[in-house]
Amino acid sequence: MSKLDYKLLLALSCVIKEQSFERAAEVLCLSQSAVSQRIKQLEQQFAQPVLIRSQPIHATDLGKQLLKHYYQVVQLEADLLPSAMPNSPQTPLTLHIASNADTLATWLIPAIAPVIKSHLVEVNLLIDGEEHTINRVKDGQAFGAISLQSTAIKGCQLTRLGCVDYLLVASPEFRSNYFPNGISANSLKKAPGIAFDHKDNMHTRYIQQHFGLTQGEYPLHTVRSSEAFVTMAKQGAAYCLVPKTQIKSELASGELVHICKEHIITETLYWHHWILLKGVYKDISDAIIAHAQSELDQGV
């Protein structure tokens, strides 16, 4: 039985991370043809592709399995070497974490900052919708993900983090201009809202469920930044759904107002991670759990 060549897996990981054979070659200090040859060797070994050469570059199902295995081996090696070879030079360990943008904008950085400051690590935050972050763990791109999924996936554990309330908010000026007589289906048809991207259906679900309007019946900005959601709302340019934890000061000052108090979205977040966590992986996982459970509502 042939064995895995980890130089080949490193090349695969680097191409996926850099999204370019040329940049992967620069990182690995190899020629571009040498990187291509290593990928070709992997594909010849398994008699099937490991990459989909598109934009962006994707790993195939086999490639995802190989990457997941490779990242777990990197974790085990990182745990072993400092204790087995205490005098050896250490290089930064890259920690891949999948998160939604709202979590990143609120409590994730304070949660992981103490671990980052006390370990030689690089953090790669993979941002996606909270319904899609779990795929990053399934594909081997991340060792952990903050997700809405309430059931564990194969090879992983999950921990309930807590609940997040999303409020529909706008500036007082916006409310006066667009909703002088209250929010309704008719008034919404001219009022611009905000969605994160084409995969973010929270806003469209909310409007359809409570006001019967489908996407396309009202203006909707696409803004790929949770912080920019708040800025646009404060500037009176749009209304939007935002985590209550993100706008506490704006609500207290009156800079933003809750325009639909009878309808609040509550989402429960979960932390999914590899089962065998040690060293800094365990430290950062524990930090995420502890901080989230202290910051988020723990009501059922």
C-alpha positions as CSV (number, residue, x, y, z in Angstrom):
1,M,0.0,0.0,0.0
2,S,1.4,3.4,-1.0
3,K,2.0,6.0,1.7
4,L,1.1,9.6,1.8
5,D,3.8,12.0,0.9
6,Y,3.3,15.1,3.1
7,K,5.3,17.3,0.8
8,L,2.5,16.7,-1.7
9,L,-0.2,17.5,0.9
10,L,1.7,20.7,1.9
11,A,1.6,21.8,-1.8
12,L,-2.1,21.0,-2.0
13,S,-2.8,23.0,1.2
14,C,-0.7,25.9,0.0
15,V,-2.5,26.1,-3.4
16,I,-5.9,26.2,-1.7
17,K,-4.8,28.8,0.9
18,E,-3.1,31.1,-1.7
19,Q,-5.6,30.5,-4.4
20,S,-2.8,30.5,-6.9
21,F,-0.1,28.0,-8.1
22,E,2.3,31.0,-8.6
23,R,1.8,32.3,-5.0
24,A,2.0,28.8,-3.6
25,A,5.3,28.4,-5.4
26,E,6.6,31.6,-3.8
27,V,5.6,30.5,-0.3
28,L,7.2,27.1,-0.8
29,C,10.3,28.5,-2.4
30,L,9.7,26.2,-5.4
31,S,9.1,26.8,-9.1
32,Q,5.5,26.9,-10.3
33,S,6.1,23.8,-12.4
34,A,7.3,22.0,-9.3
35,V,4.1,22.8,-7.4
36,S,2.1,21.6,-10.4
37,Q,4.1,18.4,-10.5
38,R,3.4,17.7,-6.8
39,I,-0.3,18.1,-7.3
40,K,-0.1,15.9,-10.4
41,Q,1.7,13.2,-8.3
42,L,-1.1,13.3,-5.8
43,E,-3.7,12.9,-8.5
44,Q,-1.7,10.1,-10.1
45,Q,-1.4,8.3,-6.8
46,F,-5.2,8.3,-6.2
47,A,-6.1,8.2,-9.9
48,Q,-8.5,11.1,-9.5
49,P,-8.3,15.0,-9.2
50,V,-7.7,16.6,-5.9
51,L,-8.3,20.2,-7.2
52,I,-10.9,21.9,-9.3
53,R,-8.9,24.4,-11.3
54,S,-11.4,27.2,-11.3
55,Q,-11.7,30.7,-9.7
56,P,-11.8,30.3,-6.9
57,I,-9.7,27.0,-6.7
58,H,-11.7,24.3,-4.9
59,A,-10.6,21.0,-3.5
60,T,-12.5,17.9,-4.7
61,D,-14.1,15.5,-2.2
62,L,-10.8,13.5,-2.2
63,G,-8.8,16.7,-1.8
64,K,-11.0,17.8,1.1
65,Q,-10.3,14.5,2.9
66,L,-6.6,14.8,2.3
67,L,-6.6,18.3,3.6
68,K,-8.5,17.4,6.7
69,H,-6.0,14.6,7.4
70,Y,-3.1,16.9,6.8
71,Y,-4.3,19.7,9.1
72,Q,-4.8,17.2,11.9
73,V,-1.3,15.8,11.4
74,V,0.0,19.4,11.6
75,Q,-1.8,19.8,14.8
76,L,-0.3,16.7,16.4
77,E,3.1,17.6,15.2
78,A,2.8,21.1,16.7
79,D,1.8,19.6,20.0
80,L,4.7,17.1,20.0
81,L,7.7,19.1,18.8
82,P,8.0,21.7,21.6
83,S,8.1,19.1,24.3
84,A,10.2,16.5,22.4
85,M,12.7,19.1,21.0
86,P,12.6,22.0,23.4
87,N,15.7,23.7,21.9
88,S,14.5,23.6,18.3
89,P,13.4,26.9,16.7
90,Q,9.6,27.3,16.6
91,T,7.7,28.7,13.7
92,P,4.1,30.1,13.8
93,L,1.3,27.6,13.8
94,T,-1.6,28.6,11.6
95,L,-5.0,28.2,13.2
96,H,-7.9,28.1,10.7
97,I,-11.2,29.1,12.3
98,A,-14.5,29.6,10.5
99,S,-16.9,32.3,11.7
100,N,-19.8,34.4,10.6
101,A,-19.2,38.1,10.2
102,D,-21.5,39.2,13.1
103,T,-19.5,37.1,15.6
104,L,-16.2,38.5,14.2
105,A,-17.6,42.0,14.7
106,T,-18.7,41.4,18.3
107,W,-17.0,38.9,20.6
108,L,-14.6,36.6,18.7
109,I,-11.5,38.7,18.7
110,P,-11.7,39.4,22.5
111,A,-12.2,35.7,23.0
112,I,-9.1,34.6,21.2
113,A,-6.8,37.6,21.8
114,P,-5.3,36.2,25.1
115,V,-4.3,33.0,23.4
116,I,-2.9,34.8,20.4
117,K,-0.8,37.0,22.7
118,S,0.6,34.1,24.6
119,H,1.4,31.7,21.7
120,L,3.4,31.8,18.5
121,V,0.4,31.5,16.1
122,E,-1.1,32.9,13.0
123,V,-4.9,33.0,12.9
124,N,-6.7,32.5,9.5
125,L,-10.3,33.6,10.0
126,L,-12.6,32.1,7.3
127,I,-15.7,34.3,7.1
128,D,-19.0,32.8,5.8
129,G,-22.6,32.8,6.7
130,E,-23.5,31.1,10.0
131,E,-25.4,28.4,8.0
132,H,-22.3,27.7,5.9
133,T,-19.3,27.9,8.2
134,I,-19.7,24.2,9.2
135,N,-18.7,23.3,5.6
136,R,-15.2,24.7,6.3
137,V,-14.8,22.0,9.0
138,K,-16.3,19.3,6.8
139,D,-13.9,20.2,4.0
140,G,-10.9,20.3,6.3
141,Q,-10.3,24.0,5.8
142,A,-10.8,24.8,9.5
143,F,-10.4,22.9,12.8
144,G,-13.4,24.7,14.3
145,A,-16.5,26.7,13.2
146,I,-19.1,28.8,14.8
147,S,-22.3,27.6,13.3
148,L,-26.1,27.4,13.6
149,Q,-26.0,23.6,13.2
150,S,-27.1,21.9,16.4
151,T,-25.9,18.3,15.5
152,A,-22.3,17.2,15.5
153,I,-20.6,16.1,12.3
154,K,-18.5,13.0,12.0
155,G,-15.2,13.3,13.8
156,C,-16.2,16.5,15.6
157,Q,-17.7,17.6,18.9
158,L,-20.0,20.5,19.4
159,T,-20.7,22.9,22.3
160,R,-23.7,25.2,22.6
161,L,-22.4,28.8,22.9
162,G,-25.6,30.8,23.5
163,C,-28.3,32.9,21.8
164,V,-28.0,36.1,19.7
165,D,-31.0,38.4,19.3
166,Y,-31.2,40.2,15.9
167,L,-33.2,43.5,15.9
168,L,-34.5,45.4,12.9
169,V,-33.1,48.9,13.3
170,A,-32.7,52.2,11.6
171,S,-31.8,55.8,12.4
172,P,-34.5,58.1,13.7
173,E,-34.2,60.1,10.5
174,F,-34.7,56.9,8.3
175,R,-37.7,55.9,10.4
176,S,-39.3,59.3,9.9
177,N,-38.6,59.3,6.2
178,Y,-39.7,55.8,5.3
179,F,-41.9,54.6,8.2
180,P,-43.8,57.7,9.5
181,N,-46.9,55.7,10.1
182,G,-45.1,52.5,11.1
183,I,-43.5,49.7,9.2
184,S,-45.7,47.9,6.7
185,A,-45.5,46.0,3.4
186,N,-46.3,49.2,1.4
187,S,-43.7,51.3,3.2
188,L,-41.0,48.6,2.9
189,K,-41.3,48.6,-0.9
190,K,-39.4,51.9,-1.1
191,A,-37.1,51.5,2.0
192,P,-33.6,50.1,1.3
193,G,-32.5,47.2,3.5
194,I,-29.1,45.4,3.6
195,A,-28.0,41.8,3.1
196,F,-24.4,40.5,3.6
197,D,-24.2,38.6,0.3
198,H,-26.2,36.3,-2.0
199,K,-26.1,33.4,0.6
200,D,-27.4,35.6,3.4
201,N,-31.2,35.1,3.5
202,M,-31.9,36.3,7.0
203,H,-33.2,39.7,5.9
204,T,-35.3,38.2,3.0
205,R,-36.7,35.5,5.3
206,Y,-37.7,38.0,7.9
207,I,-39.4,40.4,5.5
208,Q,-41.3,37.5,3.7
209,Q,-42.3,35.9,7.0
210,H,-43.6,39.0,8.7
211,F,-44.7,41.3,5.8
212,G,-45.3,38.9,2.8
213,L,-42.8,40.5,0.5
214,T,-40.4,38.4,-1.6
215,Q,-36.9,39.5,-2.6
216,G,-37.1,41.8,-5.6
217,E,-40.2,43.6,-4.3
218,Y,-38.1,46.1,-2.3
219,P,-34.6,47.6,-2.6
220,L,-31.8,45.6,-0.9
221,H,-28.1,46.7,-0.7
222,T,-25.4,44.0,-0.6
223,V,-22.7,44.9,1.9
224,R,-20.1,42.3,3.0
225,S,-19.3,43.8,6.3
226,S,-21.2,43.6,9.6
227,E,-19.6,46.8,10.8
228,A,-20.7,48.6,7.6
229,F,-24.3,47.4,8.2
230,V,-24.3,49.5,11.4
231,T,-22.5,52.5,9.7
232,M,-25.1,52.6,6.9
233,A,-28.0,52.4,9.4
234,K,-26.4,55.2,11.5
235,Q,-26.0,57.4,8.4
236,G,-29.7,57.0,7.6
237,A,-28.9,55.1,4.3
238,A,-30.7,51.8,5.1
239,Y,-32.4,49.7,7.8
240,C,-31.1,46.3,8.7
241,L,-31.0,43.3,11.1
242,V,-28.2,43.6,13.5
243,P,-27.2,41.6,16.7
244,K,-28.3,43.5,19.7
245,T,-24.9,43.0,21.3
246,Q,-23.3,44.9,18.5
247,I,-25.4,48.1,18.9
248,K,-25.9,48.5,22.7
249,S,-24.4,51.9,22.8
250,E,-26.3,53.1,19.6
251,L,-29.6,51.9,21.1
252,A,-28.9,53.6,24.4
253,S,-28.0,56.9,22.8
254,G,-30.9,56.8,20.4
255,E,-28.6,56.9,17.4
256,L,-30.4,53.7,16.2
257,V,-34.0,52.7,17.1
258,H,-35.7,49.3,17.1
259,I,-38.4,49.7,14.4
260,C,-40.2,46.3,14.7
261,K,-40.2,45.4,18.4
262,E,-42.8,42.7,17.9
263,H,-40.5,40.6,15.7
264,I,-37.1,39.6,17.0
265,I,-34.9,36.8,15.5
266,T,-33.1,34.7,18.0
267,E,-30.4,32.4,16.7
268,T,-28.5,29.8,18.8
269,L,-24.7,29.4,18.0
270,Y,-22.7,26.3,18.4
271,W,-18.9,25.7,18.3
272,H,-17.9,22.6,16.2
273,H,-14.3,21.4,16.5
274,W,-12.2,18.3,15.9
275,I,-12.5,15.7,18.6
276,L,-8.7,15.4,19.4
277,L,-7.7,18.9,20.4
278,K,-4.4,19.5,22.3
279,G,-2.1,22.4,22.9
280,V,-2.9,25.7,21.5
281,Y,-5.9,24.3,19.5
282,K,-7.5,23.3,22.8
283,D,-6.6,26.6,24.4
284,I,-8.2,28.6,21.7
285,S,-11.3,26.3,21.6
286,D,-11.7,26.6,25.4
287,A,-11.3,30.4,25.2
288,I,-14.0,30.6,22.5
289,I,-16.4,28.5,24.6
290,A,-15.8,30.4,27.8
291,H,-16.0,33.9,26.4
292,A,-19.1,33.1,24.3
293,Q,-21.0,31.6,27.2
294,S,-20.2,34.6,29.3
295,E,-21.2,37.1,26.7
296,L,-24.3,35.4,25.0
297,D,-27.7,34.8,26.4
298,Q,-27.9,31.3,27.8
299,G,-31.7,31.1,27.8
300,V,-33.2,28.0,26.1
